[in-house]
Amino acid sequence: MKNSTNLISIMKSSKYNNIFFHSDHMREVPDGQRALVLQGGGSLGAYEAGAYQALYERITNTDREKGEDRPFLNIVAGTSIGAINAAIIVSYVVENGTWDGSAQRLNEFLGVFVKRIII
C-alpha cells in the first residue's frame, strides 16, 4: 500500500500531473485521434508495410478532399517487427517533418532487410 501511495505522489508531482489528475483532462483530448498499432510475427512486417501504404494513401486523400489539415497519425506503436516498423515510420516523420514518404522509407528498409536475410 505504501508503494502505491508513493507512486501516486510521484505522478502528482511530475510534469504529467495535468494529464493524469487535472479535472478537465478528458475535455483536453482532441476528437478523432488516430492510432496505428502494429503486431509482431516475422513475415507480418512486410504485410504491415503494404497495409500501411494503402492506409496512408486512403486517409491522406480523404483528408485532402475534405480540406482537413491534420496529422496522419497521432500514435504509432508496435511489438517485435511491428515495433521496428513503427520506429522506422516515426523516425522518418521526425527527421523530415512530414508523413509524406514514410511508406516508401518503410518499404525500402524491409527490402534491404529481406535481402540480407535471404543472402
TILUMBA-527955 format. One record per residue: residue number from 1; residue in three letters; x, y, z of N, C-alpha, C, O in turn. Coordinates in Angstrom, 3 decimals, decimal comma. Example, Ala and Ser with C-alpha at 12.3 -4.5 7.8 and 13.67 -1.06 7.14 Angstrom:
! TILUMBA-527955
+------+------+----------+----------+----------+----------+----------+----------+----------+----------+----------+----------+----------+----------+
! resi ! resn !      n_X !      n_Y !      n_Z !     ca_X !     ca_Y !     ca_Z !      c_X !      c_Y !      c_Z !      o_X !      o_Y !      o_Z !
+------+------+----------+----------+----------+----------+----------+----------+----------+----------+----------+----------+----------+----------+
!    1 !  ala !   13,190 !   -5,690 !    7,800 !   12,300 !   -4,500 !    7,800 !   13,200 !   -3,300 !    7,800 !   14,236 !   -3,319 !    8,465 !
!    2 !  ser !   12,850 !   -2,250 !    7,080 !   13,670 !   -1,060 !    7,140 !   12,900 !    0,030 !    7,870 !   13,409 !    1,138 !    8,039 !
+------+------+----------+----------+----------+----------+----------+----------+----------+----------+----------+----------+----------+----------+
END
This chain:
! TILUMBA-527955
+------+------+----------+----------+----------+----------+----------+----------+----------+----------+----------+----------+----------+----------+
! resi ! resn !      n_X !      n_Y !      n_Z !     ca_X !     ca_Y !     ca_Z !      c_X !      c_Y !      c_Z !      o_X !      o_Y !      o_Z !
+------+------+----------+----------+----------+----------+----------+----------+----------+----------+----------+----------+----------+----------+
!    1 !  met !    0,823 !   -1,186 !    0,000 !    0,000 !    0,000 !    0,000 !    0,867 !    1,249 !    0,000 !    0,563 !    2,220 !   -0,692 !
!    2 !  lys !    1,945 !    1,227 !    0,773 !    2,826 !    2,379 !    0,837 !    3,445 !    2,683 !   -0,526 !    3,562 !    3,849 !   -0,903 !
!    3 !  asn !    3,847 !    1,639 !   -1,277 !    4,445 !    1,840 !   -2,595 !    3,471 !    2,491 !   -3,564 !    3,865 !    3,366 !   -4,334 !
!    4 !  ser !    2,214 !    2,085 !   -3,542 !    1,243 !    2,697 !   -4,450 !    0,989 !    4,147 !   -4,069 !    0,776 !    4,980 !   -4,949 !
!    5 !  thr !    1,006 !    4,465 !   -2,794 !    0,845 !    5,852 !   -2,362 !    2,016 !    6,690 !   -2,843 !    1,827 !    7,819 !   -3,296 !
!    6 !  asn !    3,235 !    6,146 !   -2,748 !    4,411 !    6,860 !   -3,231 !    4,337 !    7,082 !   -4,732 !    4,692 !    8,160 !   -5,210 !
!    7 !  leu !    3,890 !    6,100 !   -5,478 !    3,762 !    6,225 !   -6,923 !    2,776 !    7,330 !   -7,285 !    3,036 !    8,130 !   -8,184 !
!    8 !  ile !    1,660 !    7,375 !   -6,594 !    0,669 !    8,426 !   -6,850 !    1,258 !    9,793 !   -6,519 !    1,035 !   10,753 !   -7,257 !
!    9 !  ser !    1,998 !    9,895 !   -5,433 !    2,638 !   11,167 !   -5,073 !    3,621 !   11,602 !   -6,152 !    3,668 !   12,776 !   -6,519 !
!   10 !  ile !    4,403 !   10,660 !   -6,658 !    5,369 !   10,964 !   -7,721 !    4,633 !   11,418 !   -8,973 !    5,026 !   12,403 !   -9,600 !
!   11 !  met !    3,578 !   10,716 !   -9,342 !    2,829 !   11,077 !  -10,542 !    2,188 !   12,450 !  -10,393 !    2,160 !   13,228 !  -11,346 !
!   12 !  lys !    1,675 !   12,751 !   -9,213 !    1,044 !   14,058 !   -8,997 !    2,059 !   15,180 !   -9,078 !    1,724 !   16,292 !   -9,485 !
!   13 !  ser !    3,296 !   14,901 !   -8,694 !    4,313 !   15,946 !   -8,711 !    5,077 !   15,983 !  -10,031 !    5,934 !   16,847 !  -10,219 !
!   14 !  ser !    4,787 !   15,075 !  -10,934 !    5,534 !   15,012 !  -12,187 !    5,007 !   16,014 !  -13,192 !    3,990 !   16,672 !  -12,975 !
!   15 !  lys !    5,726 !   16,112 !  -14,298 !    5,301 !   17,027 !  -15,358 !    4,004 !   16,561 !  -16,012 !    3,387 !   17,314 !  -16,766 !
!   16 !  tyr !    3,583 !   15,327 !  -15,731 !    2,359 !   14,790 !  -16,331 !    1,132 !   14,997 !  -15,447 !    0,049 !   14,509 !  -15,771 !
!   17 !  asn !    1,287 !   15,707 !  -14,347 !    0,183 !   15,795 !  -13,402 !   -1,071 !   16,392 !  -14,027 !   -2,178 !   15,990 !  -13,670 !
!   18 !  asn !   -0,930 !   17,333 !  -14,942 !   -2,137 !   17,894 !  -15,536 !   -2,809 !   16,924 !  -16,496 !   -3,980 !   17,112 !  -16,827 !
!   19 !  ile !   -2,112 !   15,901 !  -16,948 !   -2,727 !   14,891 !  -17,807 !   -3,505 !   13,895 !  -16,953 !   -4,661 !   13,589 !  -17,247 !
!   20 !  phe !   -2,863 !   13,385 !  -15,886 !   -3,479 !   12,329 !  -15,090 !   -4,480 !   12,843 !  -14,062 !   -5,475 !   12,174 !  -13,784 !
!   21 !  phe !   -4,235 !   14,003 !  -13,504 !   -5,023 !   14,419 !  -12,366 !   -5,798 !   15,716 !  -12,574 !   -6,528 !   16,137 !  -11,677 !
!   22 !  his !   -5,664 !   16,341 !  -13,701 !   -6,409 !   17,568 !  -13,966 !   -7,874 !   17,210 !  -14,178 !   -8,184 !   16,290 !  -14,935 !
!   23 !  ser !   -8,760 !   17,917 !  -13,528 !  -10,183 !   17,556 !  -13,571 !  -10,779 !   17,669 !  -14,965 !  -11,763 !   16,995 !  -15,272 !
!   24 !  asp !  -10,199 !   18,508 !  -15,811 !  -10,751 !   18,693 !  -17,155 !   -9,976 !   17,920 !  -18,221 !  -10,157 !   18,182 !  -19,410 !
!   25 !  his !   -9,123 !   16,982 !  -17,830 !   -8,225 !   16,381 !  -18,808 !   -8,957 !   15,676 !  -19,947 !   -8,428 !   15,626 !  -21,058 !
!   26 !  met !  -10,124 !   15,143 !  -19,724 !  -10,833 !   14,486 !  -20,818 !  -11,343 !   15,498 !  -21,840 !  -11,497 !   15,161 !  -23,014 !
!   27 !  arg !  -11,599 !   16,698 !  -21,424 !  -12,040 !   17,721 !  -22,366 !  -10,885 !   18,249 !  -23,209 !  -11,107 !   18,877 !  -24,244 !
!   28 !  glu !   -9,656 !   17,998 !  -22,773 !   -8,483 !   18,476 !  -23,487 !   -8,020 !   17,502 !  -24,569 !   -7,167 !   17,850 !  -25,385 !
!   29 !  val !   -8,560 !   16,305 !  -24,585 !   -8,173 !   15,320 !  -25,579 !   -8,871 !   15,656 !  -26,889 !  -10,099 !   15,738 !  -26,933 !
!   30 !  pro !   -8,097 !   15,850 !  -27,962 !   -8,720 !   16,195 !  -29,239 !   -9,623 !   15,071 !  -29,746 !   -9,355 !   13,891 !  -29,524 !
!   31 !  asp !  -10,680 !   15,458 !  -30,421 !  -11,565 !   14,466 !  -31,028 !  -10,870 !   13,820 !  -32,222 !  -10,060 !   14,449 !  -32,902 !
!   32 !  gly !  -11,193 !   12,587 !  -32,458 !  -10,748 !   11,905 !  -33,667 !   -9,267 !   11,649 !  -33,766 !   -8,695 !   11,783 !  -34,848 !
!   33 !  gln !   -8,626 !   11,285 !  -32,677 !   -7,220 !   10,915 !  -32,774 !   -7,092 !    9,599 !  -33,521 !   -7,975 !    8,744 !  -33,457 !
!   34 !  arg !   -5,988 !    9,452 !  -34,226 !   -5,733 !    8,233 !  -34,991 !   -4,532 !    7,506 !  -34,406 !   -3,508 !    8,112 !  -34,092 !
!   35 !  ala !   -4,679 !    6,208 !  -34,269 !   -3,586 !    5,395 !  -33,736 !   -3,349 !    4,203 !  -34,658 !   -4,279 !    3,663 !  -35,257 !
!   36 !  leu !   -2,096 !    3,811 !  -34,754 !   -1,717 !    2,632 !  -35,516 !   -0,907 !    1,741 !  -34,591 !    0,117 !    2,163 !  -34,055 !
!   37 !  val !   -1,366 !    0,508 !  -34,403 !   -0,664 !   -0,456 !  -33,571 !   -0,314 !   -1,643 !  -34,459 !   -1,196 !   -2,297 !  -35,015 !
!   38 !  leu !    0,980 !   -1,912 !  -34,585 !    1,471 !   -2,976 !  -35,461 !    1,912 !   -4,160 !  -34,616 !    2,580 !   -3,995 !  -33,596 !
!   39 !  gln !    1,533 !   -5,352 !  -35,049 !    1,864 !   -6,535 !  -34,266 !    3,143 !   -7,191 !  -34,750 !    3,670 !   -6,862 !  -35,813 !
!   40 !  gly !    3,623 !   -8,113 !  -33,956 !    4,823 !   -8,849 !  -34,297 !    4,482 !  -10,122 !  -35,053 !    3,318 !  -10,490 !  -35,210 !
!   41 !  gly !    5,526 !  -10,772 !  -35,511 !    5,319 !  -12,044 !  -36,184 !    6,050 !  -12,166 !  -37,498 !    5,459 !  -12,569 !  -38,500 !
!   42 !  gly !    7,319 !  -11,825 !  -37,514 !    8,175 !  -12,064 !  -38,667 !    7,651 !  -11,537 !  -39,987 !    7,788 !  -10,352 !  -40,292 !
!   43 !  ser !    7,049 !  -12,423 !  -40,772 !    6,618 !  -12,061 !  -42,121 !    5,493 !  -11,033 !  -42,125 !    5,229 !  -10,417 !  -43,158 !
!   44 !  leu !    4,827 !  -10,835 !  -40,994 !    3,790 !   -9,805 !  -40,936 !    4,375 !   -8,417 !  -41,166 !    3,650 !   -7,498 !  -41,548 !
!   45 !  gly !    5,667 !   -8,255 !  -40,940 !    6,310 !   -6,966 !  -41,166 !    6,130 !   -6,479 !  -42,585 !    5,855 !   -5,300 !  -42,809 !
!   46 !  ala !    6,282 !   -7,367 !  -43,543 !    6,106 !   -6,989 !  -44,948 !    4,643 !   -6,694 !  -45,243 !    4,339 !   -5,753 !  -45,976 !
!   47 !  tyr !    3,745 !   -7,474 !  -44,690 !    2,315 !   -7,220 !  -44,857 !    1,962 !   -5,847 !  -44,286 !    1,226 !   -5,076 !  -44,902 !
!   48 !  glu !    2,495 !   -5,555 !  -43,107 !    2,204 !   -4,277 !  -42,465 !    2,655 !   -3,107 !  -43,319 !    1,991 !   -2,072 !  -43,359 !
!   49 !  ala !    3,786 !   -3,265 !  -44,005 !    4,288 !   -2,183 !  -44,859 !    3,299 !   -1,895 !  -45,986 !    3,013 !   -0,734 !  -46,280 !
!   50 !  gly !    2,785 !   -2,929 !  -46,606 !    1,799 !   -2,737 !  -47,676 !    0,493 !   -2,167 !  -47,156 !   -0,101 !   -1,286 !  -47,777 !
!   51 !  ala !    0,049 !   -2,674 !  -46,013 !   -1,192 !   -2,173 !  -45,415 !   -1,023 !   -0,721 !  -44,978 !   -1,940 !    0,086 !  -45,131 !
!   52 !  tyr !    0,150 !   -0,386 !  -44,434 !    0,419 !    0,995 !  -44,022 !    0,377 !    1,931 !  -45,226 !   -0,200 !    3,016 !  -45,152 !
!   53 !  gln !    0,978 !    1,520 !  -46,318 !    0,994 !    2,364 !  -47,510 !   -0,426 !    2,605 !  -48,026 !   -0,782 !    3,734 !  -48,366 !
!   54 !  ala !   -1,228 !    1,553 !  -48,083 !   -2,616 !    1,695 !  -48,544 !   -3,422 !    2,582 !  -47,596 !   -4,198 !    3,427 !  -48,043 !
!   55 !  leu !   -3,241 !    2,391 !  -46,300 !   -3,937 !    3,198 !  -45,298 !   -3,521 !    4,662 !  -45,403 !   -4,365 !    5,556 !  -45,348 !
!   56 !  tyr !   -2,227 !    4,903 !  -45,552 !   -1,718 !    6,262 !  -45,678 !   -2,346 !    6,958 !  -46,895 !   -2,838 !    8,081 !  -46,793 !
!   57 !  glu !   -2,322 !    6,285 !  -48,025 !   -2,864 !    6,885 !  -49,246 !   -4,358 !    7,173 !  -49,106 !   -4,821 !    8,244 !  -49,499 !
!   58 !  arg !   -5,097 !    6,248 !  -48,563 !   -6,547 !    6,422 !  -48,414 !   -6,896 !    7,572 !  -47,464 !   -7,720 !    8,427 !  -47,789 !
!   59 !  ile !   -6,268 !    7,581 !  -46,304 !   -6,610 !    8,592 !  -45,305 !   -6,144 !    9,975 !  -45,733 !   -6,884 !   10,946 !  -45,575 !
!   60 !  thr !   -4,935 !   10,086 !  -46,271 !   -4,458 !   11,414 !  -46,670 !   -5,263 !   11,964 !  -47,844 !   -5,519 !   13,167 !  -47,903 !
!   61 !  asn !   -5,660 !   11,113 !  -48,767 !   -6,505 !   11,573 !  -49,874 !   -7,864 !   12,045 !  -49,359 !   -8,382 !   13,069 !  -49,806 !
!   62 !  thr !   -8,433 !   11,301 !  -48,426 !   -9,719 !   11,684 !  -47,837 !   -9,596 !   13,009 !  -47,097 !  -10,465 !   13,872 !  -47,221 !
!   63 !  asp !   -8,514 !   13,176 !  -46,322 !   -8,299 !   14,436 !  -45,607 !   -8,178 !   15,603 !  -46,584 !   -8,748 !   16,670 !  -46,356 !
!   64 !  arg !   -7,440 !   15,401 !  -47,665 !   -7,280 !   16,476 !  -48,656 !   -8,619 !   16,834 !  -49,301 !   -8,923 !   18,011 !  -49,495 !
!   65 !  glu !   -9,413 !   15,822 !  -49,629 !  -10,726 !   16,071 !  -50,235 !  -11,632 !   16,859 !  -49,297 !  -12,406 !   17,705 !  -49,745 !
!   66 !  lys !  -11,538 !   16,584 !  -48,000 !  -12,353 !   17,282 !  -47,006 !  -11,763 !   18,628 !  -46,611 !  -12,403 !   19,400 !  -45,896 !
!   67 !  gly !  -10,550 !   18,917 !  -47,068 !   -9,890 !   20,161 !  -46,702 !   -9,372 !   20,168 !  -45,280 !   -9,170 !   21,235 !  -44,700 !
!   68 !  glu !   -9,152 !   18,995 !  -44,708 !   -8,655 !   18,897 !  -43,337 !   -7,136 !   18,923 !  -43,320 !   -6,481 !   18,220 !  -44,090 !
!   69 !  asp !   -6,591 !   19,735 !  -42,440 !   -5,153 !   19,814 !  -42,248 !   -4,838 !   19,247 !  -40,867 !   -4,847 !   19,967 !  -39,868 !
!   70 !  arg !   -4,563 !   17,958 !  -40,828 !   -4,293 !   17,285 !  -39,564 !   -3,248 !   16,212 !  -39,775 !   -3,029 !   15,766 !  -40,901 !
!   71 !  pro !   -2,597 !   15,793 !  -38,693 !   -1,594 !   14,733 !  -38,852 !   -2,246 !   13,431 !  -39,300 !   -3,394 !   13,142 !  -38,964 !
!   72 !  phe !   -1,502 !   12,670 !  -40,049 !   -1,989 !   11,371 !  -40,491 !   -2,269 !   10,477 !  -39,289 !   -3,327 !    9,853 !  -39,215 !
!   73 !  leu !   -1,327 !   10,408 !  -38,344 !   -1,498 !    9,601 !  -37,132 !   -1,081 !   10,408 !  -35,914 !   -0,210 !   11,274 !  -35,997 !
!   74 !  asn !   -1,709 !   10,119 !  -34,785 !   -1,328 !   10,738 !  -33,522 !   -0,487 !    9,798 !  -32,674 !    0,333 !   10,242 !  -31,870 !
!   75 !  ile !   -0,692 !    8,495 !  -32,855 !    0,003 !    7,493 !  -32,054 !    0,433 !    6,357 !  -32,979 !   -0,352 !    5,886 !  -33,802 !
!   76 !  val !    1,680 !    5,922 !  -32,840 !    2,184 !    4,762 !  -33,582 !    2,905 !    3,875 !  -32,571 !    3,778 !    4,342 !  -31,838 !
!   77 !  ala !    2,538 !    2,600 !  -32,533 !    3,145 !    1,667 !  -31,584 !    3,223 !    0,289 !  -32,221 !    2,592 !    0,034 !  -33,247 !
!   78 !  gly !    3,989 !   -0,584 !  -31,618 !    4,081 !   -1,942 !  -32,137 !    4,863 !   -2,837 !  -31,210 !    5,431 !   -2,394 !  -30,212 !
!   79 !  thr !    4,880 !   -4,105 !  -31,560 !    5,653 !   -5,084 !  -30,817 !    6,434 !   -5,934 !  -31,811 !    5,930 !   -6,246 !  -32,890 !
!   80 !  ser !    7,648 !   -6,308 !  -31,459 !    8,509 !   -7,126 !  -32,289 !    8,729 !   -6,447 !  -33,643 !    9,148 !   -5,290 !  -33,671 !
!   81 !  ile !    8,465 !   -7,110 !  -34,748 !    8,672 !   -6,486 !  -36,064 !    7,771 !   -5,267 !  -36,215 !    8,126 !   -4,322 !  -36,920 !
!   82 !  gly !    6,626 !   -5,273 !  -35,573 !    5,748 !   -4,107 !  -35,605 !    6,385 !   -2,899 !  -34,930 !    6,185 !   -1,767 !  -35,370 !
!   83 !  ala !    7,149 !   -3,130 !  -33,867 !    7,853 !   -2,033 !  -33,198 !    8,972 !   -1,494 !  -34,080 !    9,221 !   -0,289 !  -34,105 !
!   84 !  ile !    9,640 !   -2,377 !  -34,797 !   10,683 !   -1,930 !  -35,732 !   10,043 !   -1,094 !  -36,835 !   10,548 !   -0,024 !  -37,175 !
!   85 !  asn !    8,939 !   -1,574 !  -37,394 !    8,231 !   -0,817 !  -38,425 !    7,767 !    0,538 !  -37,890 !    7,908 !    1,556 !  -38,567 !
!   86 !  ala !    7,218 !    0,548 !  -36,684 !    6,756 !    1,796 !  -36,075 !    7,921 !    2,764 !  -35,896 !    7,780 !    3,959 !  -36,157 !
!   87 !  ala !    9,061 !    2,263 !  -35,459 !   10,235 !    3,113 !  -35,264 !   10,715 !    3,716 !  -36,579 !   11,118 !    4,878 !  -36,619 !
!   88 !  ile !   10,674 !    2,945 !  -37,636 !   11,098 !    3,455 !  -38,947 !   10,146 !    4,539 !  -39,423 !   10,580 !    5,576 !  -39,925 !
!   89 !  ile !    8,862 !    4,305 !  -39,267 !    7,856 !    5,296 !  -39,677 !    8,035 !    6,588 !  -38,894 !    8,128 !    7,664 !  -39,484 !
!   90 !  val !    8,082 !    6,490 !  -37,577 !    8,161 !    7,677 !  -36,727 !    9,498 !    8,401 !  -36,914 !    9,536 !    9,631 !  -36,937 !
!   91 !  ser !   10,582 !    7,655 !  -37,047 !   11,880 !    8,315 !  -37,246 !   11,888 !    9,102 !  -38,558 !   12,487 !   10,175 !  -38,635 !
!   92 !  tyr !   11,235 !    8,580 !  -39,574 !   11,142 !    9,315 !  -40,839 !   10,380 !   10,626 !  -40,646 !   10,801 !   11,676 !  -41,132 !
!   93 !  val !    9,268 !   10,555 !  -39,940 !    8,449 !   11,750 !  -39,710 !    9,234 !   12,782 !  -38,898 !    9,182 !   13,975 !  -39,197 !
!   94 !  val !    9,952 !   12,335 !  -37,885 !   10,738 !   13,247 !  -37,051 !   11,857 !   13,882 !  -37,878 !   12,095 !   15,086 !  -37,779 !
!   95 !  glu !   12,536 !   13,085 !  -38,687 !   13,646 !   13,595 !  -39,500 !   13,178 !   14,580 !  -40,565 !   13,858 !   15,569 !  -40,835 !
!   96 !  asn !   12,026 !   14,318 !  -41,168 !   11,590 !   15,079 !  -42,331 !   10,441 !   16,044 !  -42,069 !   10,126 !   16,883 !  -42,913 !
!   97 !  gly !    9,824 !   15,929 !  -40,917 !    8,729 !   16,829 !  -40,582 !    7,470 !   16,597 !  -41,384 !    6,610 !   17,475 !  -41,451 !
!   98 !  thr !    7,344 !   15,436 !  -41,990 !    6,170 !   15,105 !  -42,794 !    5,972 !   13,597 !  -42,830 !    6,913 !   12,818 !  -42,674 !
!   99 !  trp !    4,717 !   13,210 !  -43,040 !    4,406 !   11,793 !  -43,211 !    4,658 !   11,367 !  -44,654 !    4,850 !   10,184 !  -44,932 !
!  100 !  asp !    4,656 !   12,335 !  -45,571 !    4,870 !   12,023 !  -46,990 !    6,228 !   11,366 !  -47,169 !    7,254 !   11,936 !  -46,799 !
!  101 !  gly !    6,233 !   10,181 !  -47,729 !    7,463 !    9,428 !  -47,941 !    7,724 !    8,371 !  -46,882 !    8,634 !    7,558 !  -47,040 !
!  102 !  ser !    6,941 !    8,365 !  -45,798 !    7,186 !    7,389 !  -44,725 !    6,902 !    5,959 !  -45,178 !    7,594 !    5,031 !  -44,759 !
!  103 !  ala !    5,903 !    5,775 !  -46,021 !    5,594 !    4,422 !  -46,523 !    6,726 !    3,919 !  -47,415 !    7,095 !    2,745 !  -47,362 !
!  104 !  gln !    7,272 !    4,813 !  -48,232 !    8,386 !    4,421 !  -49,097 !    9,611 !    4,059 !  -48,263 !   10,311 !    3,097 !  -48,577 !
!  105 !  arg !    9,876 !    4,827 !  -47,195 !   11,018 !    4,526 !  -46,329 !   10,858 !    3,150 !  -45,701 !   11,822 !    2,388 !  -45,625 !
!  106 !  leu !    9,654 !    2,826 !  -45,252 !    9,406 !    1,523 !  -44,645 !    9,623 !    0,411 !  -45,660 !   10,249 !   -0,603 !  -45,352 !
!  107 !  asn !    9,112 !    0,596 !  -46,860 !    9,303 !   -0,416 !  -47,907 !   10,772 !   -0,575 !  -48,275 !   11,230 !   -1,693 !  -48,514 !
!  108 !  glu !   11,517 !    0,528 !  -48,324 !   12,954 !    0,451 !  -48,619 !   13,679 !   -0,343 !  -47,541 !   14,501 !   -1,207 !  -47,847 !
!  109 !  phe !   13,377 !   -0,052 !  -46,283 !   14,017 !   -0,768 !  -45,179 !   13,732 !   -2,263 !  -45,271 !   14,642 !   -3,086 !  -45,177 !
!  110 !  leu !   12,474 !   -2,598 !  -45,453 !   12,122 !   -4,023 !  -45,495 !   12,752 !   -4,714 !  -46,690 !   13,101 !   -5,891 !  -46,603 !
!  111 !  gly !   12,906 !   -4,010 !  -47,803 !   13,578 !   -4,583 !  -48,969 !   15,018 !   -4,941 !  -48,662 !   15,484 !   -6,021 !  -49,025 !
!  112 !  val !   15,726 !   -4,040 !  -47,994 !   17,119 !   -4,295 !  -47,607 !   17,177 !   -5,397 !  -46,562 !   18,037 !   -6,276 !  -46,627 !
!  113 !  phe !   16,265 !   -5,351 !  -45,600 !   16,220 !   -6,339 !  -44,523 !   16,005 !   -7,749 !  -45,081 !   16,705 !   -8,682 !  -44,688 !
!  114 !  val !   15,060 !   -7,905 !  -45,979 !   14,754 !   -9,213 !  -46,557 !   15,921 !   -9,716 !  -47,385 !   16,253 !  -10,900 !  -47,321 !
!  115 !  lys !   16,546 !   -8,851 !  -48,156 !   17,720 !   -9,266 !  -48,968 !   18,823 !   -9,799 !  -48,084 !   19,472 !  -10,785 !  -48,432 !
!  116 !  arg !   19,052 !   -9,159 !  -46,935 !   20,131 !   -9,612 !  -46,041 !   19,810 !  -10,950 !  -45,407 !   20,714 !  -11,747 !  -45,155 !
!  117 !  ile !   18,558 !  -11,207 !  -45,148 !   18,155 !  -12,494 !  -44,567 !   18,315 !  -13,611 !  -45,594 !   18,787 !  -14,698 !  -45,260 !
!  118 !  ile !   17,926 !  -13,348 !  -46,836 !   17,974 !  -14,369 !  -47,885 !   19,414 !  -14,697 !  -48,240 !   19,739 !  -15,858 !  -48,487 !
!  119 !  ile !   20,279 !  -13,696 !  -48,271 !   21,687 !  -13,909 !  -48,648 !   22,379 !  -14,484 !  -47,471 !   23,578 !  -14,755 !  -47,531 !
+------+------+----------+----------+----------+----------+----------+----------+----------+----------+----------+----------+----------+----------+
END
